[in-house]
Amino acid sequence: MGSLEDRTAVITGGSAGVGAAVALAFAEAGADVYLIGRRLNKLELVAAEAREYRVNAAVQSVDISTNSGQLEAVQRIKADLAHLDILVLNAAMFAAAPVGDADLSDFDKLYQTNVRAPYALTQALLPMLKARHGQVVFINSSSGIAAKPTTAQYDSSKHALKAIADSFRAEINPHGVRVLSVYLGRTASEMQERIYQMEGKTYRPELLLQPKDVASVIVNALCLPRTAEVTDISIRPMIKS
């Protein structure tokens, strides 16, 4: 992997799965990390592991699925960090049901978490990112490209995230900021385990995409010279299950 020395990264959903793996990969590459999530104990465990690479690691326990949580997250980031080089928008939630049966409160929660939160954080932290010619990573899903039955509410939130990233990239590239969208297939994670349970399937994480592999790809994309920009990466499990 390349070097991210002297960089500072904020990662939402940093307590487990892809978020935690990205944080540790960034730390290994030399970046200071700032982890956001709801579960303070898990955030602290990831931060402690990151510090083994002799970087700074801080945490913020906050629920960014609410407007007030999004505002709190931004205010504390601005207070805690002198600068920001990388913003990884990874936090997400999942719900599934046919359109005719879906609970609209689930749709609202998906919108708040999967669409409004990344939009609000990107907007509020944009001056810091522009000042450092930073980079923004939207962790998306294969659902952001193709919609499926019974997951219209989730898939539409991920389609919206793709639109935000694509539009934002065209706006911000002239200011020296790069924007990457990562479209993940089924990835070993707590959320994926819950999805398998909902589907009545056996969860076998060893057959799925591994968070460490995702993190490795992201680090390498971010370390490319500024003569290049990786805009979209689609990754899926090699073994289909």
C-alpha positions as CSV (number, residue, x, y, z in Angstrom):
1,M,0.0,0.0,0.0
2,G,1.0,3.6,-0.5
3,S,1.6,6.2,2.1
4,L,-1.0,8.5,3.8
5,E,1.4,10.1,6.2
6,D,0.5,13.5,7.5
7,R,-3.1,12.9,6.4
8,T,-6.2,13.0,8.7
9,A,-9.2,10.9,7.8
10,V,-12.8,10.9,9.2
11,I,-14.6,7.6,8.8
12,T,-18.3,7.2,9.6
13,G,-19.5,3.7,10.7
14,G,-16.0,3.1,12.0
15,S,-16.7,0.6,14.7
16,A,-16.9,-2.6,12.7
17,G,-16.9,-4.1,9.2
18,V,-15.6,-2.0,6.3
19,G,-15.4,1.2,8.4
20,A,-13.1,-0.4,10.9
21,A,-11.0,-2.1,8.2
22,V,-10.6,1.2,6.4
23,A,-9.5,2.9,9.6
24,L,-6.9,0.3,10.3
25,A,-5.6,0.3,6.7
26,F,-5.3,4.1,6.8
27,A,-3.5,3.9,10.1
28,E,-1.1,1.4,8.7
29,A,-0.5,3.7,5.8
30,G,0.4,6.5,8.2
31,A,-2.9,8.5,8.5
32,D,-4.4,9.8,11.7
33,V,-8.0,8.6,12.0
34,Y,-11.2,10.0,13.5
35,L,-13.9,7.4,13.9
36,I,-17.6,8.1,14.1
37,G,-20.3,5.6,15.2
38,R,-22.9,4.8,17.9
39,R,-21.1,2.2,19.9
40,L,-18.3,3.9,21.9
41,N,-16.8,0.6,23.2
42,K,-16.3,-0.8,19.7
43,L,-15.0,2.5,18.4
44,E,-12.4,2.6,21.2
45,L,-11.3,-0.9,20.4
46,V,-10.6,0.0,16.8
47,A,-8.9,3.2,17.8
48,A,-6.6,1.4,20.2
49,E,-5.6,-1.0,17.4
50,A,-5.0,1.9,15.1
51,R,-2.7,3.6,17.6
52,E,-0.4,0.5,17.4
53,Y,0.7,2.0,14.1
54,R,1.9,5.1,16.0
55,V,-0.8,7.4,14.6
56,N,-3.4,9.5,16.4
57,A,-6.8,7.9,16.7
58,A,-9.9,9.7,18.1
59,V,-13.5,8.6,18.4
60,Q,-16.9,10.3,18.5
61,S,-20.0,8.4,19.6
62,V,-23.0,9.9,17.9
63,D,-26.1,8.8,15.9
64,I,-25.9,10.5,12.5
65,S,-29.3,9.0,11.5
66,T,-30.8,12.2,13.0
67,N,-30.5,15.8,12.0
68,S,-29.2,16.7,15.5
69,G,-26.7,13.9,15.4
70,Q,-25.4,15.1,12.0
71,L,-25.0,18.6,13.3
72,E,-23.2,17.4,16.5
73,A,-20.9,15.3,14.4
74,V,-19.8,18.2,12.2
75,Q,-19.4,20.6,15.1
76,R,-17.2,18.2,17.0
77,I,-15.1,17.4,14.0
78,K,-14.5,21.1,13.4
79,A,-13.6,21.6,17.0
80,D,-11.3,18.5,17.3
81,L,-9.4,18.5,14.0
82,A,-7.0,21.1,12.7
83,H,-7.4,19.9,9.2
84,L,-9.2,17.1,7.1
85,D,-7.8,15.3,4.2
86,I,-10.0,12.3,3.7
87,L,-13.7,11.8,4.4
88,V,-15.1,8.2,4.2
89,L,-18.9,8.0,4.3
90,N,-19.5,4.4,5.3
91,A,-22.4,4.4,7.8
92,A,-25.6,2.9,6.5
93,M,-28.7,1.0,7.4
94,F,-30.7,-1.7,5.6
95,A,-34.4,-2.5,5.5
96,A,-36.4,-4.7,3.1
97,A,-40.1,-5.2,2.3
98,P,-42.3,-5.1,-0.8
99,V,-43.4,-1.6,-1.7
100,G,-47.0,-2.5,-0.8
101,D,-46.0,-3.6,2.7
102,A,-43.0,-1.4,3.6
103,D,-43.1,0.8,6.7
104,L,-42.6,4.4,5.7
105,S,-40.8,5.0,8.9
106,D,-38.1,2.6,7.6
107,F,-37.9,4.6,4.4
108,D,-37.5,7.8,6.4
109,K,-34.7,6.2,8.5
110,L,-32.9,4.9,5.4
111,Y,-33.1,8.4,3.8
112,Q,-31.7,10.0,7.0
113,T,-28.8,7.6,7.4
114,N,-27.9,6.6,3.8
115,V,-28.6,9.9,2.0
116,R,-29.0,13.0,4.2
117,A,-26.1,12.1,6.6
118,P,-23.4,11.8,3.9
119,Y,-24.8,14.8,2.1
120,A,-24.9,16.9,5.3
121,L,-21.4,15.9,6.4
122,T,-19.9,16.5,3.0
123,Q,-21.5,19.9,2.7
124,A,-20.4,21.0,6.1
125,L,-16.8,19.7,5.9
126,L,-16.2,20.9,2.3
127,P,-14.2,24.0,3.2
128,M,-11.8,21.8,5.2
129,L,-11.5,19.4,2.3
130,K,-10.9,22.1,-0.3
131,A,-8.2,23.7,1.9
132,R,-6.2,20.4,1.7
133,H,-7.2,19.3,-1.8
134,G,-8.8,16.3,0.0
135,Q,-10.6,13.2,-1.0
136,V,-14.1,11.9,-0.4
137,V,-15.1,8.2,-0.4
138,F,-18.7,7.2,-0.7
139,I,-19.1,3.5,0.4
140,N,-22.0,2.5,-1.8
141,S,-23.5,-0.9,-2.7
142,S,-24.2,-2.9,-5.8
143,S,-27.8,-1.8,-5.0
144,G,-26.7,1.7,-6.0
145,I,-26.4,0.4,-9.6
146,A,-29.2,-2.2,-9.9
147,A,-32.5,-2.4,-8.0
148,K,-34.0,-5.7,-6.8
149,P,-37.5,-6.8,-5.6
150,T,-38.3,-6.2,-2.0
151,T,-35.5,-3.7,-1.4
152,A,-36.8,-0.6,-3.2
153,Q,-36.4,1.6,-0.2
154,Y,-32.8,0.6,0.4
155,D,-31.8,0.5,-3.3
156,S,-33.3,4.0,-3.9
157,S,-31.2,5.4,-1.1
158,K,-28.1,3.9,-2.7
159,H,-29.1,5.2,-6.1
160,A,-29.4,8.7,-4.5
161,L,-26.0,8.3,-3.0
162,K,-24.5,7.6,-6.4
163,A,-26.2,10.7,-7.8
164,I,-24.8,12.8,-5.0
165,A,-21.3,11.5,-5.6
166,D,-21.4,11.9,-9.4
167,S,-22.8,15.5,-9.2
168,F,-20.4,16.5,-6.4
169,R,-17.4,15.1,-8.3
170,A,-18.1,17.3,-11.3
171,E,-18.5,20.4,-9.0
172,I,-15.4,19.8,-6.9
173,N,-12.8,18.4,-9.2
174,P,-11.8,21.9,-10.4
175,H,-10.9,22.6,-6.7
176,G,-8.5,19.7,-6.5
177,V,-10.8,17.3,-4.5
178,R,-11.1,13.7,-5.7
179,V,-14.3,11.7,-5.2
180,L,-14.5,7.9,-5.2
181,S,-17.6,5.7,-5.1
182,V,-17.2,2.1,-4.0
183,Y,-19.9,-0.3,-5.0
184,L,-19.8,-3.4,-2.8
185,G,-21.3,-6.8,-3.3
186,R,-22.1,-9.0,-0.3
187,T,-19.5,-8.2,2.3
188,A,-18.7,-10.0,5.6
189,S,-20.2,-7.7,8.2
190,E,-22.7,-7.5,11.0
191,M,-25.3,-5.9,8.7
192,Q,-24.8,-8.7,6.1
193,E,-25.3,-11.3,8.8
194,R,-28.6,-9.7,9.7
195,I,-29.6,-9.7,6.0
196,Y,-28.9,-13.4,5.7
197,Q,-31.0,-14.0,8.8
198,M,-33.9,-12.0,7.2
199,E,-33.5,-14.2,4.1
200,G,-33.4,-17.4,6.1
201,K,-30.0,-18.3,4.7
202,T,-26.9,-19.6,6.4
203,Y,-24.4,-16.9,6.9
204,R,-20.9,-18.0,5.8
205,P,-18.6,-14.9,5.9
206,E,-15.6,-16.8,4.5
207,L,-17.4,-16.9,1.2
208,L,-18.1,-13.1,1.1
209,L,-16.1,-10.1,0.2
210,Q,-13.7,-9.3,3.1
211,P,-13.5,-5.8,4.6
212,K,-9.7,-5.9,4.6
213,D,-9.7,-6.4,0.8
214,V,-12.1,-3.5,0.4
215,A,-9.8,-1.3,2.5
216,S,-6.7,-2.3,0.5
217,V,-8.4,-1.2,-2.7
218,I,-9.5,2.1,-1.3
219,V,-6.0,2.9,0.1
220,N,-4.4,2.2,-3.2
221,A,-6.9,4.4,-5.1
222,L,-6.4,7.3,-2.7
223,C,-2.6,7.0,-3.0
224,L,-2.5,7.4,-6.8
225,P,-0.7,10.5,-8.1
226,R,-2.8,13.5,-8.7
227,T,-2.6,12.9,-12.4
228,A,-5.3,10.3,-11.9
229,E,-8.7,9.9,-10.2
230,V,-10.5,6.6,-9.6
231,T,-14.1,7.5,-9.8
232,D,-16.0,4.2,-9.4
233,I,-15.0,0.8,-8.1
234,S,-17.2,-2.3,-8.1
235,I,-16.1,-5.2,-5.9
236,R,-18.0,-8.4,-5.4
237,P,-17.2,-11.8,-3.8
238,M,-15.3,-14.1,-6.1
239,I,-17.4,-17.1,-5.0
240,K,-21.1,-16.6,-5.6
241,S,-23.3,-17.9,-2.8
